[in-house]
Amino acid sequence: MIEISQISKSYEDVQALKEITLQVNEGELFGLIGPDGAGKTTLMRILMTLLLPDTGEAKMNGFDVIKDFKKIRHIVGYMPGRFSLYQDLSVEENLNFFATVFGTTVEKNYDLIRDIYYQIEPFKTRRAGKLSGGMKQKLALSCALIHKPKILVLDEPTTGVDAVSRKEFWEMLKKLQKKEITILVSTPYMDEATLCDRVALIQKGKILDVDSPRRITEKFPRKIIRARSDEMYRLINDLRAFKKAESVFAFGQYAHFTGIEDNVETTELDIYLEKLNHKNVLVEEIPPGIEDVFMSMQEQAVSSE
């Protein structure tokens, strides 16, 4: 449904995308995973016919993003990163407006948005600008779906909303996927990668890997040790000073440690940290997560430049 071939894009001296090639299959929930500045929004704007690529080509359901931009806008629903609906219009007015733009009505397509809209219907007379983050998110998704698109493109849809709203949003995406809608979603949250069928890890405009979340972590060859103590800042610095340390980064309430050639045992770190008077030390080996894979790939990419 989405074909991207050798897409590159620069802004003056900054190369935002470097020969990106991707395919998203029909009915797939595909994640574009990477930090701010990785190139996710630039790629999505090209797919949505809002930006022209410098080189390469892209197609949405067989339509070229340059030659067939008008056709693409009728088959794709788009939810940009920033809330872009009319703040002074009510919930109901925004929805009716977008339905009219696409030559349809809310009633005609209500079956597609019903599970989402019923949560914001009690606030249908409230101005969109006065909604909470989670409610704005649901309204924007309803407006993106009102013309029954074949493809849904969502640019960091859960940024700035609470954990409960994030969970609800992904549940809604799973339900939409069952209605044969192909979904491309970008996110800086690594934990959301596991909810996708396949993901592309992107950093500095380059694709690092494309696969299912499970296969990406299974392919990772390194041993991960996580550690914790009462003084986390000092612990991270002490781990980085350990003679066999290769990489150490903060991850929530823990530090994730990778040793040179994996030649480090948990007991070594335990003894090392206790000698440095760390209290309530916990050191244990864990299976790698998407975050560990991404950090390792990022370091490899930087060292090869």
C-alpha positions as CSV (number, residue, x, y, z in Angstrom):
1,M,0.0,0.0,0.0
2,I,3.0,2.3,0.6
3,E,6.1,2.1,-1.5
4,I,9.1,4.4,-0.8
5,S,12.1,4.2,-3.0
6,Q,15.4,6.1,-2.5
7,I,13.7,9.2,-1.0
8,S,16.1,12.0,0.0
9,K,15.3,15.4,1.3
10,S,17.5,18.3,2.5
11,Y,16.8,21.7,4.2
12,E,19.8,23.9,3.2
13,D,22.8,22.2,4.8
14,V,20.8,19.6,6.8
15,Q,20.0,16.3,5.1
16,A,16.7,15.2,6.7
17,L,16.3,12.0,4.7
18,K,19.0,9.8,3.1
19,E,17.9,7.4,0.4
20,I,14.9,6.0,2.4
21,T,13.4,2.8,1.0
22,L,10.4,1.2,2.7
23,Q,7.3,-0.9,1.9
24,V,4.2,-1.1,4.0
25,N,1.8,-4.0,3.2
26,E,-1.9,-3.8,2.9
27,G,-3.7,-4.0,6.3
28,E,-0.4,-3.6,8.2
29,L,0.2,-1.5,11.4
30,F,3.7,-0.2,10.6
31,G,5.7,1.9,13.1
32,L,8.3,4.5,12.2
33,I,10.4,4.6,15.4
34,G,13.0,7.3,16.2
35,P,13.8,10.3,18.3
36,D,13.0,14.0,17.6
37,G,14.9,15.1,14.5
38,A,15.2,11.6,13.0
39,G,13.3,12.6,9.9
40,K,9.9,11.0,10.7
41,T,7.8,14.1,10.1
42,T,9.6,15.0,6.8
43,L,9.0,11.5,5.4
44,M,5.3,11.7,6.4
45,R,4.8,15.1,4.8
46,I,6.3,13.8,1.6
47,L,3.9,10.9,1.7
48,M,1.0,13.3,2.3
49,T,2.0,15.4,-0.7
50,L,2.9,18.4,1.5
51,L,6.6,18.3,0.6
52,L,8.5,17.5,-2.5
53,P,11.4,15.0,-2.2
54,D,14.8,16.0,-3.6
55,T,15.3,12.6,-5.1
56,G,13.5,9.2,-5.2
57,E,9.8,8.4,-5.5
58,A,6.9,7.2,-3.3
59,K,3.5,5.7,-4.0
60,M,0.3,5.4,-1.9
61,N,-1.9,2.6,-3.1
62,G,-0.2,2.8,-6.5
63,F,-0.6,6.6,-6.8
64,D,2.5,8.7,-7.2
65,V,2.9,11.4,-4.5
66,I,3.8,14.0,-7.0
67,K,1.7,13.2,-10.1
68,D,-1.4,11.9,-8.3
69,F,-1.5,14.2,-5.2
70,K,-5.2,15.0,-5.6
71,K,-6.1,11.3,-5.7
72,I,-3.9,10.5,-2.7
73,R,-5.7,13.1,-0.5
74,H,-9.0,11.3,-1.0
75,I,-7.7,7.8,0.0
76,V,-5.5,8.8,2.9
77,G,-6.3,10.1,6.4
78,Y,-3.7,12.3,8.0
79,M,-3.2,13.2,11.6
80,P,-0.2,15.6,12.0
81,G,1.9,15.9,15.1
82,R,0.4,19.2,16.2
83,F,-3.3,19.5,16.8
84,S,-4.4,21.2,13.6
85,L,-8.2,21.4,13.8
86,Y,-10.1,24.6,14.2
87,Q,-9.7,25.6,17.8
88,D,-12.8,28.0,17.8
89,L,-15.1,25.4,16.2
90,S,-16.9,22.9,18.4
91,V,-16.3,19.2,18.3
92,E,-19.4,18.7,16.1
93,E,-18.6,21.6,13.8
94,N,-15.0,20.3,13.2
95,L,-16.3,16.8,12.3
96,N,-19.0,18.2,10.0
97,F,-16.6,20.5,8.3
98,F,-14.1,17.7,7.4
99,A,-16.9,15.5,6.2
100,T,-18.2,18.3,3.9
101,V,-14.6,18.9,2.5
102,F,-14.6,15.2,1.4
103,G,-18.1,15.3,0.0
104,T,-19.6,13.0,2.7
105,T,-21.5,13.2,6.0
106,V,-20.9,12.1,9.5
107,E,-24.0,9.9,9.4
108,K,-22.8,8.1,6.3
109,N,-19.5,7.1,7.9
110,Y,-20.5,6.9,11.5
111,D,-19.9,3.2,11.8
112,L,-16.1,3.7,11.3
113,I,-15.7,6.4,14.0
114,R,-18.4,5.2,16.4
115,D,-16.1,3.5,18.9
116,I,-13.9,6.6,19.0
117,Y,-16.6,9.4,18.8
118,Y,-18.8,8.1,21.6
119,Q,-16.1,9.1,24.1
120,I,-16.1,12.7,22.9
121,E,-19.8,13.0,22.0
122,P,-20.7,14.3,25.5
123,F,-18.5,17.3,24.6
124,K,-19.7,17.8,21.1
125,T,-20.7,21.5,21.7
126,R,-17.4,22.3,23.4
127,R,-14.8,24.3,21.4
128,A,-11.9,22.1,20.2
129,G,-9.3,24.3,21.8
130,K,-10.9,23.7,25.2
131,L,-10.6,19.9,25.1
132,S,-8.0,17.9,27.0
133,G,-5.0,16.4,25.2
134,G,-6.6,12.9,25.0
135,M,-9.9,14.3,23.7
136,K,-8.2,16.4,21.1
137,Q,-6.4,13.2,20.0
138,K,-9.7,11.4,19.6
139,L,-11.3,14.3,17.7
140,A,-8.3,14.5,15.3
141,L,-8.5,10.8,14.7
142,S,-12.2,11.0,14.0
143,C,-11.7,13.8,11.5
144,A,-8.9,11.8,9.8
145,L,-11.3,8.8,9.4
146,I,-14.4,10.6,8.3
147,H,-14.0,9.9,4.6
148,K,-13.2,6.2,5.1
149,P,-9.5,6.3,4.0
150,K,-7.7,3.2,2.8
151,I,-4.5,4.4,4.5
152,L,-4.1,6.2,7.8
153,V,-0.9,8.3,8.4
154,L,-0.3,9.4,12.0
155,D,2.6,11.6,13.0
156,E,3.5,11.1,16.7
157,P,-0.2,10.9,17.7
158,T,0.5,10.1,21.4
159,T,3.0,12.8,22.1
160,G,1.9,15.0,25.0
161,V,-0.9,12.8,26.2
162,D,-1.2,10.8,29.4
163,A,-0.4,7.1,29.7
164,V,-4.1,6.1,29.9
165,S,-4.9,8.0,26.7
166,R,-1.8,6.5,25.0
167,K,-3.1,3.0,25.8
168,E,-6.6,3.8,24.7
169,F,-5.3,5.2,21.4
170,W,-3.4,2.1,20.5
171,E,-6.4,0.0,21.3
172,M,-8.3,2.1,18.8
173,L,-5.6,1.6,16.2
174,K,-5.8,-2.2,16.6
175,K,-9.6,-2.0,16.1
176,L,-9.2,0.1,12.9
177,Q,-6.6,-2.3,11.6
178,K,-9.3,-5.0,11.7
179,K,-11.4,-2.8,9.4
180,E,-8.8,-3.3,6.7
181,I,-7.1,0.1,7.1
182,T,-3.4,0.3,6.5
183,I,-1.8,2.3,9.3
184,L,1.6,4.1,9.3
185,V,2.4,5.6,12.7
186,S,5.5,7.5,13.9
187,T,6.5,7.7,17.5
188,P,9.5,8.6,19.7
189,Y,8.3,6.1,22.3
190,M,10.2,2.8,22.0
191,D,7.6,0.9,24.1
192,E,5.0,1.6,21.4
193,A,7.2,-0.3,18.8
194,T,6.1,-3.6,20.3
195,L,2.5,-2.8,19.4
196,C,3.2,-2.7,15.6
197,D,3.4,-5.6,13.1
198,R,6.7,-4.3,11.8
199,V,8.8,-1.2,12.5
200,A,11.5,0.8,10.9
201,L,14.1,2.2,13.2
202,I,15.2,5.7,11.9
203,Q,17.9,8.0,13.1
204,K,19.4,11.1,11.4
205,G,17.4,10.4,8.2
206,K,18.7,6.8,7.8
207,I,16.9,3.5,8.3
208,L,18.8,1.4,10.8
209,D,16.6,-1.7,10.5
210,V,13.2,-2.9,9.4
211,D,11.5,-6.0,10.9
212,S,9.0,-7.2,13.4
213,P,9.7,-6.0,17.0
214,R,10.3,-9.6,18.1
215,R,12.8,-10.3,15.3
216,I,14.7,-7.1,15.9
217,T,15.3,-8.0,19.5
218,E,16.0,-11.6,18.7
219,K,18.7,-10.6,16.2
220,F,20.5,-8.5,18.9
221,P,23.6,-10.5,19.8
222,R,24.7,-8.6,23.0
223,K,24.1,-9.3,26.7
224,I,22.3,-6.6,28.6
225,I,22.8,-6.1,32.4
226,R,20.6,-3.6,34.3
227,A,21.7,-2.1,37.5
228,R,20.2,0.1,40.2
229,S,21.2,1.7,43.5
230,D,20.2,4.5,45.8
231,E,22.4,6.9,44.0
232,M,21.6,6.5,40.3
233,Y,23.6,9.5,39.0
234,R,26.8,8.3,40.7
235,L,26.0,4.7,39.7
236,I,25.9,5.6,36.0
237,N,29.2,7.5,36.2
238,D,30.8,4.6,38.1
239,L,29.6,2.1,35.6
240,R,31.0,4.1,32.7
241,A,34.3,4.2,34.5
242,F,34.3,0.4,34.8
243,K,37.3,-0.9,32.8
244,K,35.2,-3.4,30.8
245,A,32.3,-1.1,30.0
246,E,31.3,-0.5,26.4
247,S,28.0,1.4,26.8
248,V,25.9,2.6,29.7
249,F,22.7,4.6,29.5
250,A,19.9,5.5,31.8
251,F,16.6,3.6,31.3
252,G,13.8,4.5,33.7
253,Q,14.8,3.6,37.2
254,Y,17.8,1.5,36.0
255,A,21.0,1.8,34.1
256,H,21.5,-0.6,31.1
257,F,25.1,-1.8,30.8
258,T,26.9,-3.6,27.9
259,G,30.4,-5.0,28.5
260,I,33.2,-5.1,26.0
261,E,32.7,-8.4,24.0
262,D,30.1,-9.3,26.7
263,N,33.0,-10.3,28.9
264,V,31.3,-9.1,32.1
265,E,29.4,-11.1,34.7
266,T,26.7,-9.7,37.0
267,T,28.8,-10.7,40.1
268,E,31.7,-8.6,38.9
269,L,29.5,-5.5,38.7
270,D,27.9,-6.3,42.0
271,I,31.3,-6.5,43.8
272,Y,32.6,-3.4,42.0
273,L,29.6,-1.3,43.0
274,E,29.6,-2.4,46.6
275,K,33.3,-1.6,46.9
276,L,32.3,2.0,45.8
277,N,29.8,2.0,48.7
278,H,26.6,1.9,46.7
279,K,23.6,0.9,48.8
280,N,20.7,-1.3,47.8
281,V,22.4,-2.5,44.7
282,L,20.5,-4.6,42.2
283,V,22.4,-6.1,39.2
284,E,20.8,-8.6,36.8
285,E,20.9,-9.8,33.3
286,I,17.8,-9.1,31.2
287,P,16.7,-9.8,27.6
288,P,17.3,-6.9,25.2
289,G,14.5,-4.5,24.4
290,I,13.9,-2.3,21.4
291,E,15.6,0.6,23.2
292,D,18.8,-1.4,23.7
293,V,18.9,-2.4,20.0
294,F,18.3,1.2,19.0
295,M,20.9,2.6,21.2
296,S,23.5,0.1,20.0
297,M,22.6,0.8,16.3
298,Q,22.8,4.5,17.0
299,E,26.3,4.2,18.5
300,Q,27.5,2.0,15.6
301,A,26.1,4.5,13.1
302,V,27.9,7.4,14.8
303,S,31.2,5.5,15.0
304,S,31.1,4.6,11.3
305,E,30.7,8.3,10.3
